[in-house]
Amino acid sequence: MKKYRTTIIALALIAIALAAFFISRAAGLFDNKEQPTEDPYADIETGAVFSCLAEDTAYSNVKKVVSHSPSEVIVLEKVSGDWTCTSHPSLALIPKNVNSCLNSMRTLNGRVAYRGEVTESKQYEFGFIDSEYHVVITFKDGSEATVVFGTENLSSSSCYVWEKGTDVIYLVGVYNRSSTVVTAIDLITSKVFSFSDSGQISKVNINKNGEAFLKLQATISTDIDGTREWTVKYPIERAGDSTTIESLVSALDSMYLSSVQELACEDLSVYGLEPAAFEVSVTDPQKTSVLRVGNLTPDRDYYYVTIDGASDVYLVKTSYVTFTDTPQISFMNKYIFMVSYTKLSDVQLYVLGRTYDLTYAAGETSENDVFTINGINVNQDGNDCRDLFKRIGTAMYGIRLVSLEDEPAEKGETLCRIRYEEQDGTVNVVECFARNETTMYLYLNGEYCGGYGNVYLLTSGNEDYGILGTIENLYAGLKLIDDQAG
């Protein structure tokens, strides 16, 4: 009996399940449903903020634009088909920049924040009363449209904007306000040095406090893949350090104006621009442009500058002005002896009372190199010390200028003399004369090199590539005693 009762219960449950299925299907519970969108703003209404410019003909019929911001009021008027800035007559505006500003207005879209009558209380609520940001557009037929930017939202990432006379208020990004409200900097070229090809820049001169500070000149290669060779012409004439100079040129070429401080300034001395702290002139085959750099702003984030002798004062970020603290010597090739061992044939070396004769016979491969010091082959009897020998050349490369100074009236004691002959017969002589206990004047072929270097370049150990230290290390490797050593 128990067996039959279990079967009856199972059949009843199946019947109930089937009934529930057919009822649910009839109710449409198994129909495919539309999936929710992943875009959180998909259902948010958007629209053109400057509805007055929505029509194509409206854009071409703009006659006047008055743009208000907390810092300035810009008035643009089209006269005889050309845009002029009547609020700032000295501003050399670029017409395409005006068109770009108008296009930014025409294409500005926002999310609808409110639709309905914009009463006076609503204008207060959204911050449109006495707003410092608004744009007034006048058309050829005399009609006007005013777009006002109001308060920011709680996150300060967006702000409200409204075209007067309409029944819709939009929400746009704060950055849209900055890019839409016209300022003087929007109307001019913001690049300080506008050269079509910075690779053709051939001169850079820098004056400091009205006096010459640095003069650089380049020889431009006629080879399309060639590089320009820089020479320092002042304060002394030396080969230039291409890495430092090219870095300067790159910084100047990428320098941009951040904003306008004052147009047609009557007293440039207020900004430290008369006389200017620095004056930089940059020349290419077509023109020379001049930047004058004055004081830092109170927050020390910007410099006051003028361009090409005009009295308009702009701001440039301090990060662009890289040369004010760079010493002159940084732009020079500071090395006195810079010859590859593969070009040398003989070096006669005198250093602090010791003399050495080094010979070089570089082979087609390094395995075939033959070097001697005072007649001793440094690779013999299975003892190869050629790498230790090469370190002497590296130590001699280390002789370099560390500071500039006028030529002394009298030379001190001769500390080092390097006479080297190259395989093509070229002979040069490097000489080091004592300046004091730690520094030495440097000469090349009897000509003063313009400054001094450090004595430790001669005396320090092998690890620091001192000349004496590397020679002593070579002798130790050869298992010989240098009878000149003290």
Buried (B, 14 or more C-beta within 10 A) or exposed (E): EEEEEEEEEEEEEEEEEEEEEEEEEEEEEEEEEEEEEEEEEEEEEEBBBBBBBEEEEBBEBBBBBBBBBEEBEBBBBBEEEEBBBEBBEEBEBEEEBBEEBBEBBBEBEBEEBBEEEBEEEBBEBBBBEEBEBBBBBBBEEEEEBBBBBBEBEEEEEBBBBBBBEBEBBBBBEBEBBEBBBBBBBBBBBBEBBEBEEBBBBBBBBBBBEEEEBBBBBBEBEEEEEEEBEBBBBBBBEBBBBBEBBBBBBEBBBEBBBBBBBBBEBEEBEBBBBBBBBBBBBBBBEEEEBBBBBBBBBEEEEBBBBBBBEBBBBBBBEBEBBBBEEBEBBBBBBBBBBEBEBEBBBBBBBBBBEBEBEBBBEBEEEEEEBEBBBBEEBBBEEEEEBBEBBBBBBEBBBBBBBEBBEEEEEEBBEBBBBBBBBBEEEEEBEBBBBBBEEEBBBBBBEEEBBBBBBBBBBBBBEBEEBBBBBBBBBBBBBBEEEBEBEE
